[in-house]
Amino acid sequence: MIEFDLTIGGAPVKTARRFEVMNPATGTAAGLAPNAGLAELDAAVAAAKAAFRDWSRKPDAELQAMCEAVAAKIGEHAEELAQIITTEQGKPLNGLGSRWEMGGAAAWAGYTAGLSLRVKVLQDNAEGRVELHRKPLGVVGSITPWNFPVMIAIWHIMPALRTGNTVVIKPSPNTPLSTLRLVQIINEVLPAGVVNVVTGDDQAENLGAAMSAHPDIRKVVFTGSCATGQKVMASAAQTMKRLTLELGGNDAGIVLPDADPQAIAEGLFWGAFINNGQTCAAMKRLYVHESIHDAVCAALVEFARNIPVGDGRDETSILGPVQNRMQFDKVSRLVADAKERGTVLLGGAPDAGLFFPPTIISGLKNGDPLVDEEQFGPALPVISYSDVDAAIAAANDSPNGLGGSVWSSDPEAAKAVALQLECGSVWINKHGAIQPNAPFGGVKSSGLGVEFAEEGLAEYTDIQTVFS
């Protein structure tokens, strides 16, 4: 039974109550997490605010060195954190699972540590000198989801630290344990109060809502659903908080008629089923030209049927369970409806517990729930099309705009189609391959602002123009 305390002001803080965190593979308790309330949140914000004075004044080189120390600590504890992630999130240790997530977390931390926002000289002549400075905001509130609990925490924490901000992070109540341990670990090399963590089951007091309205939090960075993102944005308005919102996606992939079905099958599968489909930028619907539709479906099914699904602690598992009952029920509802409208090519029926096999369904169209709604689970609708322009229009016919992809033997033809997609990121012959040196964010209802690279770093700063 895993059990951790809050970390506030560099010290462990116990709470009067704790709540159970479930292992989705077994249905048994994975551990106990502190059930914090508004008093603990206020204490965490106060600690971060107090630490900000000295942290924000550190020279850039010192901030970089301390961020590099954080990255090294993450690497040292990668296996320990991977084990906790698998226990509470369900994803396998292997494949694109917990060890892969920790590899990504360490890579992002290291890359972000090396970034810098230098003073930009806008003018330097006889009329005077004008400089653009980037200054830290203050306390950053981070609210993270349950699908990548450590990697997304790193996406939020590291750019905040690198730009001289302090942090209060609140992880999802479904997966708080790995974040609690992560914050313990990085506090071994950071000054007290620079990074603090609060957790709660969100039943008695909604910590997320309180964070987005808190007068001493200057910015909220949130990854999660569109509906919750809208609530964060509304409650942040009273204090004019800066916001970075990475929200839901309903990413479309378009397969052009010249694509090789066998060559793209593996990429299509992982584009859709990475983390069991529980990924904002996973491919959620696939449009395939009618001339190769059946061949693409056959190749995709053949690859998918050989992927082992099981308890993530089993070293042979490549996919695990759906993380929680609410998400499992949503996937089950959408698949049950799709079975009445289309043809099940693979899967289609829930397994025991929270396990749901990779499911591929053809014969659907825009307007069907599995196509229009973000399923966030292991179910992929395949839609046949005859006209490329119509496929582009169908792909864009969504309130979301996070990612998209085009698959073709002709990269230039694919790029011409890609540039017509209404999404923040687009990939050619792959899907969802984000990286720390490339800005990532959504358009339309999929978010506000970007993460990663210098553009993402700048979102944690205010601009000050100095005239001399």
Secondary structure by P-SEA (a helix, b strand, c coil): cbbbbbbcccbbbbccbbbbbbcccccccccccccccaaaaaaaaaaaaaaccccccccaaaaaaaaaaaaaaaaaaaaaaaaaaaaccccccccccaaaaaaaaaaaaaaaaacccccccccccccbbbbbbbbbbcbbbbbbccccccaaaaaccaaaaaacccbbbbcccccaaaaaaaaaaaaaccccccbbbbbcccccccaaaaaaacccccbbbbbccaaaaaaaaaaacccccccccbbbbbbbbbbccccccccaaaaaaaacccccccccccccbbbbcccaaaaaaaaaaaaaaaccccccccccccccccccaaaaaaaaaaaaaaaacccccccccccccccccbbbbcccccccccccccccccbbbbbbbccaaaaaaaaaccccccccccccccaaaaaaaaaaccccccccccccccccccccccccccccccccccccccccbbbbbbcc
